Amino acid sequence: MHALREVTSGRSVVDARVVELLVGQRIRQAESPLTRLSARELEVLREMAEGKTNAAIAETLHLSESAIEKYVNAIFSKLGLSEERKVSRRVAAVLTYLRDLDQRT
């Protein structure tokens, strides 16, 4: 009834759960390592997550393959992915991207 009275009086009512979800999402996004990436780097990473090679990404984004290689290396650097023989940096970057997407939903 309170909400109805507020709305009919021209005011608004926001459910506390909605606010909690929005604040939680904002915090998760602020903590995401993906916030370090530029818009173009995120585009490249999104293409990587689709399983595309550097050549295929270059074709999709209308860039040279060497430009894509530079973006990929910048992504690895910004995400703190060092060259380890046990872990593929490309896979680790994609997993970081996918985890971030999962947390947003």
N, CA, C and O atoms as a GROMACS GRO file, in nm:
protein
  420
    1MET      N    1   0.082  -0.118   0.000
    1MET     CA    2   0.000   0.000   0.000
    1MET      C    3   0.087   0.126   0.000
    1MET      O    4   0.057   0.225  -0.066
    2HIS      N    5   0.196   0.118   0.075
    2HIS     CA    6   0.286   0.233   0.080
    2HIS      C    7   0.336   0.269  -0.060
    2HIS      O    8   0.339   0.386  -0.098
    3ALA      N    9   0.376   0.168  -0.135
    3ALA     CA   10   0.427   0.191  -0.269
    3ALA      C   11   0.320   0.254  -0.358
    3ALA      O   12   0.350   0.346  -0.434
    4LEU      N   13   0.198   0.207  -0.349
    4LEU     CA   14   0.089   0.263  -0.429
    4LEU      C   15   0.065   0.409  -0.394
    4LEU      O   16   0.047   0.492  -0.484
    5ARG      N   17   0.067   0.441  -0.267
    5ARG     CA   18   0.046   0.580  -0.224
    5ARG      C   19   0.158   0.670  -0.277
    5ARG      O   20   0.133   0.782  -0.323
    6GLU      N   21   0.280   0.621  -0.270
    6GLU     CA   22   0.394   0.700  -0.317
    6GLU      C   23   0.383   0.727  -0.467
    6GLU      O   24   0.402   0.840  -0.512
    7VAL      N   25   0.353   0.623  -0.542
    7VAL     CA   26   0.345   0.636  -0.688
    7VAL      C   27   0.230   0.727  -0.728
    7VAL      O   28   0.246   0.812  -0.816
    8THR      N   29   0.114   0.711  -0.665
    8THR     CA   30   0.000   0.797  -0.700
    8THR      C   31   0.023   0.942  -0.659
    8THR      O   32  -0.044   1.033  -0.709
    9SER      N   33   0.118   0.965  -0.568
    9SER     CA   34   0.153   1.101  -0.528
    9SER      C   35   0.262   1.161  -0.616
    9SER      O   36   0.307   1.273  -0.593
   10GLY      N   37   0.303   1.085  -0.718
   10GLY     CA   38   0.403   1.136  -0.810
   10GLY      C   39   0.546   1.104  -0.771
   10GLY      O   40   0.640   1.147  -0.838
   11ARG      N   41   0.564   1.031  -0.664
   11ARG     CA   42   0.698   0.992  -0.622
   11ARG      C   43   0.728   0.852  -0.676
   11ARG      O   44   0.643   0.790  -0.740
   12SER      N   45   0.848   0.805  -0.651
   12SER     CA   46   0.885   0.671  -0.699
   12SER      C   47   0.929   0.585  -0.582
   12SER      O   48   0.967   0.634  -0.476
   13VAL      N   49   0.922   0.457  -0.607
   13VAL     CA   50   0.963   0.358  -0.506
   13VAL      C   51   1.055   0.259  -0.574
   13VAL      O   52   1.025   0.208  -0.682
   14VAL      N   53   1.169   0.232  -0.511
   14VAL     CA   54   1.264   0.135  -0.564
   14VAL      C   55   1.281   0.026  -0.460
   14VAL      O   56   1.310   0.052  -0.343
   15ASP      N   57   1.263  -0.096  -0.504
   15ASP     CA   58   1.277  -0.211  -0.414
   15ASP      C   59   1.422  -0.220  -0.367
   15ASP      O   60   1.514  -0.206  -0.448
   16ALA      N   61   1.442  -0.244  -0.241
   16ALA     CA   62   1.577  -0.253  -0.183
   16ALA      C   63   1.658  -0.365  -0.248
   16ALA      O   64   1.779  -0.353  -0.261
   17ARG      N   65   1.592  -0.472  -0.288
   17ARG     CA   66   1.663  -0.582  -0.355
   17ARG      C   67   1.722  -0.538  -0.488
   17ARG      O   68   1.831  -0.580  -0.525
   18VAL      N   69   1.648  -0.454  -0.560
   18VAL     CA   70   1.696  -0.404  -0.688
   18VAL      C   71   1.820  -0.318  -0.666
   18VAL      O   72   1.919  -0.332  -0.738
   19VAL      N   73   1.816  -0.231  -0.568
   19VAL     CA   74   1.931  -0.147  -0.536
   19VAL      C   75   2.050  -0.233  -0.497
   19VAL      O   76   2.162  -0.207  -0.540
   20GLU      N   77   2.026  -0.334  -0.417
   20GLU     CA   78   2.133  -0.425  -0.374
   20GLU      C   79   2.198  -0.494  -0.493
   20GLU      O   80   2.320  -0.505  -0.500
   21LEU      N   81   2.117  -0.541  -0.587
   21LEU     CA   82   2.170  -0.606  -0.707
   21LEU      C   83   2.251  -0.509  -0.792
   21LEU      O   84   2.358  -0.545  -0.842
   22LEU      N   85   2.202  -0.388  -0.808
   22LEU     CA   86   2.274  -0.288  -0.888
   22LEU      C   87   2.407  -0.251  -0.824
   22LEU      O   88   2.508  -0.239  -0.893
   23VAL      N   89   2.407  -0.232  -0.694
   23VAL     CA   90   2.531  -0.198  -0.624
   23VAL      C   91   2.628  -0.314  -0.633
   23VAL      O   92   2.747  -0.293  -0.657
   24GLY      N   93   2.581  -0.436  -0.615
   24GLY     CA   94   2.667  -0.554  -0.626
   24GLY      C   95   2.728  -0.567  -0.763
   24GLY      O   96   2.846  -0.600  -0.777
   25GLN      N   97   2.649  -0.541  -0.865
   25GLN     CA   98   2.699  -0.548  -1.002
   25GLN      C   99   2.806  -0.441  -1.025
   25GLN      O  100   2.908  -0.467  -1.089
   26ARG      N  101   2.782  -0.324  -0.973
   26ARG     CA  102   2.878  -0.213  -0.989
   26ARG      C  103   3.011  -0.248  -0.921
   26ARG      O  104   3.118  -0.219  -0.976
   27ILE      N  105   3.004  -0.309  -0.804
   27ILE     CA  106   3.126  -0.347  -0.731
   27ILE      C  107   3.202  -0.454  -0.809
   27ILE      O  108   3.324  -0.446  -0.823
   28ARG      N  109   3.129  -0.555  -0.861
   28ARG     CA  110   3.195  -0.661  -0.938
   28ARG      C  111   3.263  -0.604  -1.062
   28ARG      O  112   3.373  -0.646  -1.097
   29GLN      N  113   3.197  -0.509  -1.129
   29GLN     CA  114   3.256  -0.450  -1.248
   29GLN      C  115   3.380  -0.370  -1.213
   29GLN      O  116   3.479  -0.372  -1.287
   30ALA      N  117   3.377  -0.299  -1.102
   30ALA     CA  118   3.492  -0.220  -1.061
   30ALA      C  119   3.611  -0.308  -1.027
   30ALA      O  120   3.726  -0.269  -1.046
   31GLU      N  121   3.584  -0.429  -0.977
   31GLU     CA  122   3.689  -0.522  -0.940
   31GLU      C  123   3.739  -0.605  -1.058
   31GLU      O  124   3.841  -0.674  -1.046
   32SER      N  125   3.671  -0.599  -1.170
   32SER     CA  126   3.705  -0.681  -1.285
   32SER      C  127   3.838  -0.638  -1.346
   32SER      O  128   3.861  -0.519  -1.367
   33PRO      N  129   3.925  -0.734  -1.374
   33PRO     CA  130   4.051  -0.699  -1.440
   33PRO      C  131   4.028  -0.647  -1.581
   33PRO      O  132   4.116  -0.584  -1.639
   34LEU      N  133   3.910  -0.671  -1.637
   34LEU     CA  134   3.881  -0.625  -1.772
   34LEU      C  135   3.868  -0.473  -1.780
   34LEU      O  136   3.874  -0.417  -1.889
   35THR      N  137   3.849  -0.406  -1.666
   35THR     CA  138   3.839  -0.260  -1.666
   35THR      C  139   3.970  -0.196  -1.709
   35THR      O  140   3.973  -0.078  -1.745
   36ARG      N  141   4.079  -0.271  -1.704
   36ARG     CA  142   4.210  -0.219  -1.746
   36ARG      C  143   4.224  -0.214  -1.898
   36ARG      O  144   4.314  -0.149  -1.951
   37LEU      N  145   4.135  -0.285  -1.969
   37LEU     CA  146   4.147  -0.296  -2.114
   37LEU      C  147   4.075  -0.182  -2.186
   37LEU      O  148   3.973  -0.131  -2.139
   38SER      N  149   4.131  -0.143  -2.300
   38SER     CA  150   4.066  -0.043  -2.384
   38SER      C  151   3.947  -0.108  -2.456
   38SER      O  152   3.931  -0.230  -2.455
   39ALA      N  153   3.866  -0.025  -2.517
   39ALA     CA  154   3.750  -0.076  -2.592
   39ALA      C  155   3.796  -0.170  -2.704
   39ALA      O  156   3.735  -0.274  -2.726
   40ARG      N  157   3.902  -0.133  -2.774
   40ARG     CA  158   3.952  -0.216  -2.883
   40ARG      C  159   4.007  -0.348  -2.831
   40ARG      O  160   3.987  -0.453  -2.892
   41GLU      N  161   4.077  -0.344  -2.717
   41GLU     CA  162   4.130  -0.467  -2.657
   41GLU      C  163   4.016  -0.559  -2.616
   41GLU      O  164   4.027  -0.681  -2.630
   42LEU      N  165   3.908  -0.502  -2.566
   42LEU     CA  166   3.791  -0.584  -2.532
   42LEU      C  167   3.730  -0.647  -2.657
   42LEU      O  168   3.686  -0.762  -2.654
   43GLU      N  169   3.729  -0.573  -2.767
   43GLU     CA  170   3.680  -0.629  -2.894
   43GLU      C  171   3.765  -0.748  -2.936
   43GLU      O  172   3.712  -0.853  -2.974
   44VAL      N  173   3.895  -0.732  -2.927
   44VAL     CA  174   3.986  -0.840  -2.965
   44VAL      C  175   3.966  -0.960  -2.874
   44VAL      O  176   3.962  -1.074  -2.920
   45LEU      N  177   3.953  -0.934  -2.744
   45LEU     CA  178   3.933  -1.044  -2.649
   45LEU      C  179   3.800  -1.115  -2.675
   45LEU      O  180   3.792  -1.237  -2.664
   46ARG      N  181   3.697  -1.040  -2.709
   46ARG     CA  182   3.567  -1.099  -2.742
   46ARG      C  183   3.581  -1.193  -2.862
   46ARG      O  184   3.523  -1.302  -2.865
   47GLU      N  185   3.657  -1.150  -2.960
   47GLU     CA  186   3.681  -1.234  -3.079
   47GLU      C  187   3.762  -1.358  -3.042
   47GLU      O  188   3.737  -1.467  -3.093
   48MET      N  189   3.860  -1.340  -2.953
   48MET     CA  190   3.938  -1.455  -2.906
   48MET      C  191   3.847  -1.556  -2.838
   48MET      O  192   3.863  -1.677  -2.855
   49ALA      N  193   3.751  -1.505  -2.760
   49ALA     CA  194   3.658  -1.593  -2.687
   49ALA      C  195   3.570  -1.672  -2.783
   49ALA      O  196   3.517  -1.777  -2.747
   50GLU      N  197   3.555  -1.622  -2.904
   50GLU     CA  198   3.480  -1.696  -3.006
   50GLU      C  199   3.566  -1.800  -3.075
   50GLU      O  200   3.520  -1.871  -3.164
   51GLY      N  201   3.693  -1.809  -3.034
   51GLY     CA  202   3.782  -1.911  -3.088
   51GLY      C  203   3.855  -1.870  -3.214
   51GLY      O  204   3.914  -1.954  -3.281
   52LYS      N  205   3.852  -1.742  -3.247
   52LYS     CA  206   3.915  -1.696  -3.370
   52LYS      C  207   4.066  -1.683  -3.355
   52LYS      O  208   4.117  -1.651  -3.248
   53THR      N  209   4.135  -1.709  -3.464
   53THR     CA  210   4.280  -1.689  -3.470
   53THR      C  211   4.307  -1.539  -3.488
   53THR      O  212   4.215  -1.462  -3.516
   54ASN      N  213   4.433  -1.501  -3.471
   54ASN     CA  214   4.469  -1.361  -3.493
   54ASN      C  215   4.435  -1.316  -3.635
   54ASN      O  216   4.388  -1.204  -3.655
   55ALA      N  217   4.458  -1.403  -3.732
   55ALA     CA  218   4.426  -1.368  -3.872
   55ALA      C  219   4.276  -1.345  -3.890
   55ALA      O  220   4.236  -1.249  -3.956
   56ALA      N  221   4.195  -1.430  -3.831
   56ALA     CA  222   4.049  -1.416  -3.842
   56ALA      C  223   4.001  -1.290  -3.769
   56ALA      O  224   3.910  -1.222  -3.816
   57ILE      N  225   4.062  -1.260  -3.655
   57ILE     CA  226   4.026  -1.138  -3.581
   57ILE      C  227   4.062  -1.016  -3.665
   57ILE      O  228   3.984  -0.921  -3.673
   58ALA      N  229   4.180  -1.018  -3.726
   58ALA     CA  230   4.224  -0.907  -3.810
   58ALA      C  231   4.125  -0.883  -3.923
   58ALA      O  232   4.091  -0.769  -3.954
   59GLU      N  233   4.080  -0.990  -3.984
   59GLU     CA  234   3.984  -0.978  -4.094
   59GLU      C  235   3.851  -0.921  -4.044
   59GLU      O  236   3.794  -0.832  -4.107
   60THR      N  237   3.803  -0.972  -3.931
   60THR     CA  238   3.675  -0.925  -3.876
   60THR      C  239   3.679  -0.778  -3.839
   60THR      O  240   3.585  -0.703  -3.866
   61LEU      N  241   3.790  -0.735  -3.776
   61LEU     CA  242   3.801  -0.597  -3.727
   61LEU      C  243   3.866  -0.503  -3.828
   61LEU      O  244   3.885  -0.384  -3.800
   62HIS      N  245   3.900  -0.556  -3.947
   62HIS     CA  246   3.961  -0.476  -4.054
   62HIS      C  247   4.091  -0.410  -4.007
   62HIS      O  248   4.113  -0.290  -4.027
   63LEU      N  249   4.174  -0.491  -3.944
   63LEU     CA  250   4.305  -0.447  -3.898
   63LEU      C  251   4.410  -0.543  -3.951
   63LEU      O  252   4.378  -0.650  -4.001
   64SER      N  253   4.536  -0.504  -3.939
   64SER     CA  254   4.643  -0.595  -3.980
   64SER      C  255   4.663  -0.702  -3.872
   64SER      O  256   4.628  -0.682  -3.756
   65GLU      N  257   4.719  -0.812  -3.913
   65GLU     CA  258   4.747  -0.919  -3.818
   65GLU      C  259   4.850  -0.875  -3.714
   65GLU      O  260   4.842  -0.915  -3.598
   66SER      N  261   4.945  -0.792  -3.755
   66SER     CA  262   5.044  -0.743  -3.658
   66SER      C  263   4.980  -0.650  -3.554
   66SER      O  264   5.022  -0.648  -3.439
   67ALA      N  265   4.878  -0.575  -3.594
   67ALA     CA  266   4.806  -0.491  -3.499
   67ALA      C  267   4.734  -0.578  -3.397
   67ALA      O  268   4.732  -0.547  -3.277
   68ILE      N  269   4.675  -0.686  -3.444
   68ILE     CA  270   4.606  -0.778  -3.354
   68ILE      C  271   4.705  -0.839  -3.256
   68ILE      O  272   4.676  -0.852  -3.137
   69GLU      N  273   4.822  -0.878  -3.305
   69GLU     CA  274   4.925  -0.934  -3.216
   69GLU      C  275   4.962  -0.835  -3.106
   69GLU      O  276   4.981  -0.874  -2.991
   70LYS      N  277   4.973  -0.708  -3.141
   70LYS     CA  278   5.004  -0.604  -3.042
   70LYS      C  279   4.891  -0.593  -2.939
   70LYS      O  280   4.917  -0.581  -2.819
   71TYR      N  281   4.767  -0.597  -2.986
   71TYR     CA  282   4.653  -0.591  -2.893
   71TYR      C  283   4.652  -0.713  -2.802
   71TYR      O  284   4.628  -0.700  -2.681
   72VAL      N  285   4.677  -0.830  -2.858
   72VAL     CA  286   4.678  -0.953  -2.778
   72VAL      C  287   4.786  -0.945  -2.670
   72VAL      O  288   4.762  -0.981  -2.555
   73ASN      N  289   4.904  -0.899  -2.707
   73ASN     CA  290   5.011  -0.886  -2.609
   73ASN      C  291   4.977  -0.782  -2.502
   73ASN      O  292   5.011  -0.800  -2.385
   74ALA      N  293   4.910  -0.674  -2.541
   74ALA     CA  294   4.867  -0.573  -2.443
   74ALA      C  295   4.764  -0.634  -2.347
   74ALA      O  296   4.767  -0.606  -2.227
   75ILE      N  297   4.675  -0.716  -2.400
   75ILE     CA  298   4.574  -0.784  -2.316
   75ILE      C  299   4.644  -0.873  -2.214
   75ILE      O  300   4.614  -0.869  -2.095
   76PHE      N  301   4.739  -0.953  -2.262
   76PHE     CA  302   4.813  -1.042  -2.171
   76PHE      C  303   4.882  -0.961  -2.062
   76PHE      O  304   4.878  -0.998  -1.944
   77SER      N  305   4.944  -0.852  -2.101
   77SER     CA  306   5.016  -0.769  -2.005
   77SER      C  307   4.922  -0.707  -1.903
   77SER      O  308   4.948  -0.713  -1.782
   78LYS      N  309   4.813  -0.648  -1.950
   78LYS     CA  310   4.719  -0.581  -1.859
   78LYS      C  311   4.648  -0.678  -1.766
   78LYS      O  312   4.608  -0.640  -1.656
   79LEU      N  313   4.631  -0.801  -1.811
   79LEU     CA  314   4.567  -0.903  -1.726
   79LEU      C  315   4.669  -0.976  -1.638
   79LEU      O  316   4.632  -1.064  -1.561
   80GLY      N  317   4.796  -0.939  -1.651
   80GLY     CA  318   4.900  -1.000  -1.569
   80GLY      C  319   4.928  -1.144  -1.604
   80GLY      O  320   4.962  -1.224  -1.517
   81LEU      N  321   4.916  -1.177  -1.731
   81LEU     CA  322   4.937  -1.315  -1.776
   81LEU      C  323   5.079  -1.330  -1.831
   81LEU      O  324   5.108  -1.286  -1.942
   82SER      N  325   5.163  -1.390  -1.753
   82SER     CA  326   5.302  -1.409  -1.794
   82SER      C  327   5.314  -1.536  -1.878
   82SER      O  328   5.224  -1.619  -1.883
   83GLU      N  329   5.428  -1.548  -1.945
   83GLU     CA  330   5.451  -1.666  -2.028
   83GLU      C  331   5.489  -1.784  -1.939
   83GLU      O  332   5.602  -1.792  -1.889
   84GLU      N  333   5.396  -1.873  -1.920
   84GLU     CA  334   5.422  -1.996  -1.844
   84GLU      C  335   5.401  -2.114  -1.938
   84GLU      O  336   5.312  -2.112  -2.023
   85ARG      N  337   5.481  -2.212  -1.923
   85ARG     CA  338   5.469  -2.328  -2.011
   85ARG      C  339   5.346  -2.413  -1.977
   85ARG      O  340   5.296  -2.486  -2.063
   86LYS      N  341   5.299  -2.404  -1.854
   86LYS     CA  342   5.187  -2.489  -1.811
   86LYS      C  343   5.051  -2.433  -1.850
   86LYS      O  344   4.953  -2.508  -1.861
   87VAL      N  345   5.044  -2.301  -1.873
   87VAL     CA  346   4.914  -2.237  -1.897
   87VAL      C  347   4.920  -2.154  -2.025
   87VAL      O  348   5.012  -2.075  -2.044
   88SER      N  349   4.821  -2.172  -2.111
   88SER     CA  350   4.811  -2.090  -2.231
   88SER      C  351   4.757  -1.953  -2.193
   88SER      O  352   4.649  -1.942  -2.134
   89ARG      N  353   4.831  -1.848  -2.225
   89ARG     CA  354   4.785  -1.714  -2.192
   89ARG      C  355   4.657  -1.680  -2.266
   89ARG      O  356   4.570  -1.610  -2.213
   90ARG      N  357   4.644  -1.730  -2.386
   90ARG     CA  358   4.523  -1.704  -2.465
   90ARG      C  359   4.402  -1.765  -2.395
   90ARG      O  360   4.298  -1.700  -2.383
   91VAL      N  361   4.414  -1.888  -2.348
   91VAL     CA  362   4.304  -1.954  -2.277
   91VAL      C  363   4.276  -1.882  -2.146
   91VAL      O  364   4.160  -1.861  -2.111
   92ALA      N  365   4.380  -1.843  -2.073
   92ALA     CA  366   4.362  -1.772  -1.946
   92ALA      C  367   4.290  -1.640  -1.967
   92ALA      O  368   4.205  -1.602  -1.886
   93ALA      N  369   4.323  -1.567  -2.074
   93ALA     CA  370   4.257  -1.440  -2.103
   93ALA      C  371   4.110  -1.461  -2.134
   93ALA      O  372   4.024  -1.387  -2.086
   94VAL      N  373   4.081  -1.562  -2.214
   94VAL     CA  374   3.941  -1.592  -2.250
   94VAL      C  375   3.863  -1.635  -2.125
   94VAL      O  376   3.748  -1.595  -2.108
   95LEU      N  377   3.924  -1.714  -2.039
   95LEU     CA  378   3.856  -1.754  -1.916
   95LEU      C  379   3.825  -1.634  -1.827
   95LEU      O  380   3.719  -1.627  -1.766
   96THR      N  381   3.917  -1.539  -1.820
   96THR     CA  382   3.893  -1.416  -1.744
   96THR      C  383   3.774  -1.343  -1.803
   96THR      O  384   3.688  -1.295  -1.728
   97TYR      N  385   3.767  -1.333  -1.934
   97TYR     CA  386   3.657  -1.267  -2.003
   97TYR      C  387   3.524  -1.338  -1.974
   97TYR      O  388   3.424  -1.273  -1.943
   98LEU      N  389   3.524  -1.470  -1.985
   98LEU     CA  390   3.402  -1.546  -1.964
   98LEU      C  391   3.354  -1.540  -1.818
   98LEU      O  392   3.234  -1.533  -1.792
   99ARG      N  393   3.448  -1.541  -1.723
   99ARG     CA  394   3.411  -1.528  -1.581
   99ARG      C  395   3.346  -1.393  -1.555
   99ARG      O  396   3.248  -1.384  -1.481
  100ASP      N  397   3.399  -1.290  -1.617
  100ASP     CA  398   3.344  -1.157  -1.602
  100ASP      C  399   3.202  -1.152  -1.658
  100ASP      O  400   3.113  -1.094  -1.595
  101LEU      N  401   3.180  -1.211  -1.774
  101LEU     CA  402   3.046  -1.215  -1.832
  101LEU      C  403   2.950  -1.291  -1.741
  101LEU      O  404   2.835  -1.250  -1.723
  102ASP      N  405   2.998  -1.401  -1.685
  102ASP     CA  406   2.914  -1.482  -1.596
  102ASP      C  407   2.875  -1.405  -1.471
  102ASP      O  408   2.762  -1.418  -1.424
  103GLN      N  409   2.965  -1.324  -1.417
  103GLN     CA  410   2.935  -1.248  -1.296
  103GLN      C  411   2.836  -1.135  -1.322
  103GLN      O  412   2.766  -1.091  -1.231
  104ARG      N  413   2.829  -1.090  -1.447
  104ARG     CA  414   2.735  -0.982  -1.480
  104ARG      C  415   2.592  -1.031  -1.488
  104ARG      O  416   2.498  -0.953  -1.474
  105THR      N  417   2.576  -1.160  -1.510
  105THR     CA  418   2.439  -1.213  -1.522
  105THR      C  419   2.389  -1.271  -1.392
  105THR      O  420   2.276  -1.319  -1.385
   0.00000   0.00000   0.00000
